[in-house]
Amino acid sequence: MIGVISIIIENPEKNSCQLNQMISDYKHLIKARMGIPYDNNNVGVIVLVLETDINIINAITGKIGRLKFATAKAIFQKNI
């Protein structure tokens, strides 16, 4: 299953280290990563492309989303 996790991180200069550590725990599942800074809004956007089970993607998304400074949502490929 291919899934994408979109993350918005508030105050990235302060909080990115903790989020990056969490993301690195799943580096074996991550096929691509893109980060976009929005300095004017003091937020950053991170997009992760993963290839793994839907339950694992949902668990990672939930773990990131429980951080006070981050919002995370997942989308998945359609089953064909």
BELVENTA-V579836 format. One record per pair of residues at least 12 apart in sequence whose C-alpha atoms are under 7 Angstrom apart, sorted by the first residue. I is the first residue (numbers start at 1). GAP is how many residues later the second one is. D is the distance in whole Angstrom. If there is no record, write none. Layout:
<<I | GAP | D> <I | GAP | D>>
This chain:
<<1 | 50 | 6> <1 | 51 | 5> <1 | 52 | 6> <1 | 53 | 6> <1 | 76 | 7> <2 | 48 | 6> <2 | 49 | 5> <2 | 50 | 7> <2 | 74 | 6> <2 | 75 | 6> <3 | 46 | 6> <3 | 47 | 5> <3 | 48 | 6> <3 | 54 | 7> <3 | 71 | 7> <3 | 72 | 6> <3 | 73 | 4> <3 | 74 | 6> <4 | 43 | 7> <4 | 44 | 6> <4 | 45 | 5> <4 | 46 | 6> <4 | 70 | 6> <4 | 71 | 5> <4 | 72 | 6> <5 | 42 | 6> <5 | 43 | 5> <5 | 44 | 7> <5 | 56 | 7> <5 | 67 | 7> <5 | 68 | 6> <5 | 69 | 4> <5 | 70 | 7> <6 | 40 | 6> <6 | 41 | 5> <6 | 42 | 7> <6 | 66 | 6> <6 | 67 | 5> <6 | 68 | 6> <7 | 38 | 6> <7 | 39 | 5> <7 | 40 | 6> <7 | 63 | 7> <7 | 64 | 6> <7 | 65 | 4> <7 | 66 | 7> <8 | 35 | 7> <8 | 36 | 6> <8 | 37 | 5> <8 | 38 | 6> <8 | 62 | 6> <8 | 63 | 5> <8 | 64 | 7> <9 | 34 | 5> <9 | 35 | 5> <9 | 36 | 6> <9 | 60 | 6> <9 | 61 | 4> <9 | 62 | 7> <10 | 32 | 6> <10 | 33 | 5> <10 | 34 | 7> <10 | 59 | 5> <10 | 60 | 6> <11 | 31 | 5> <11 | 32 | 6> <12 | 31 | 6> <12 | 32 | 6> <29 | 21 | 6> <29 | 22 | 6> <29 | 23 | 6> <30 | 18 | 7> <30 | 19 | 6> <30 | 20 | 5> <30 | 21 | 7> <31 | 18 | 6> <31 | 19 | 5> <31 | 20 | 7> <32 | 16 | 6> <32 | 17 | 5> <33 | 14 | 6> <33 | 15 | 5> <33 | 16 | 6> <34 | 12 | 6> <34 | 13 | 5> <34 | 14 | 7> <35 | 12 | 6> <61 | 12 | 6> <61 | 13 | 7>>
